[in-house]
Amino acid sequence: MAVSLDIGALRARRPAEPVNVEATKGDGLGCHAGKDAMRAAAEAAGMSETLEQLRQDYPAGPHDQPQSMCPAFGSLRVGLRMRRTATILSGSACCVYGLTFTSHFYGARRSVGYVPFNSETLVTGKLFEDIREAVHASAKPEECDAVVVINLCVPTASGVPLRLLPKEIDGVRIIGIDVPGFGVPTHAEAKDVLAGAMLKFARSEAERGPVQAPRGGRSERPSVALLGEMFPADPVVIGALLEPLGLSAGPVVPTREWRELYAALDATAVAAIHPFYTASIREFEAAGRPIVGSAPVGHDGTADWLSAIGNACDVPAEKIAAAQNRILPAIRGALSAMPIKGRITLSGYEGSELLVARLLIESGAEVPYVGTACPRTPWSEPDRVWLEERGVTIRYRASLEDDLSAFHDFRPDLAIGTTPVVQHAKERGTPALYFTNLISARPLMGAAGAGSLARVINAALANKPRFDAMRDFFEGVGTGHAAGIWQEIPTRKASPKVAAPVKPVGEMA
Ligand code: SF4
């Protein structure tokens, strides 16, 4: 049915902010439109400032967009993991389908809000009104501390102005963020977009007056906030490493609850365990907190990290030395008890790739190559220096092609990487481990990390004969004529001549 539009009325409903009409033309905008088209549309829609901030926080190059999932998943996941937090997506239905599917695959167990749009609601500004309505409906103080609204690619490119949403409704904070695939390179960095926005909000609240104390009360010892999603045992291990310095482990950012943001900002120092949280670090620095890079992995990493944290928190040198003397022999013991023998290439998009490489090398492995989808930042510099001193090639913003070419150049005994790298290696009979599920999902810090990593790596290395047997068995399957794809255009062949029917014996004359 055709719908006649009252253009005058539509114009009257337009918000004060510009909305980009181009976004609705032809096929619309999305991953398929190309980054340049999306960026140009967003700039035209008045989003230059947002894009410039994203460019500064998450620098591109040499390869500007690693091949990973939709970046917005990082922000969505952070929101879904927080208590008393509602999350609403604004974007194309296909993007929202993929994002909700992935979040439930990873066990979100929480509803994801969605404000759909069409060309008309986008052009007239009705989409923004719909978002505002959805935010008002979701902001129930008895259920929520915060409502997060995430603009995906098309609403960002169209300039849907989330900054005009109310900052608070009945005490519920409203956090609107733009997380376009053409501005945030990885889903890891998208976690920082939301964490940084929340820290900024919490910091302004703390500056205005008293705020909620942490659920378990404030620690008697000065605390160190931990930046980066890590294996649940790691903050406990880090707490034990900090104890002889007279310090305690503070909240992990991204936090699981709004009030933890205040406790994180209240920490004496911040450990940037994952080095790409640029927006969050900006907020901590604005709160006057010193930032310490790298992490307590392996012997050398732990020794340096204890010194750096101790210095940042004004711990006396003798106390730092005493802590090192108490902790380091156990780590050295764990490393030598579980040696790793073999050549390993390593790549991933979690941001902890350099730390894992350090641990592998201290365990005895040869690691010629580390690729990470994340950018080079000051907070991973100690790891870069340590690794390069040992001859490791590090590729920041690594592409799949970089990782595969390293696999062919270095011919590893084990490839640790993303799904396509793992698949490529296994097809060639080389054992491989998926970084996200098998390496990130175990402790890395202190003595616990040394032992745990070696167990899974050695088990994978020992699988080589099975991979050889499988490769021999399946040789040729899935390639050439066995690929299930026509090798040439089928042609109709002439029908064979049909022989004259043979009469049954009984009918013979
Ligand atoms: S929101 Fe994600 S899936 Fe959708 S167009 Fe942007 S990058 Fe692609």
Residues whose N, C-alpha, C, O or C-beta is under 5 A from the ligand:
A	BS01	SF4	G30 C31 C70 P71 C95 L152 C153 G181
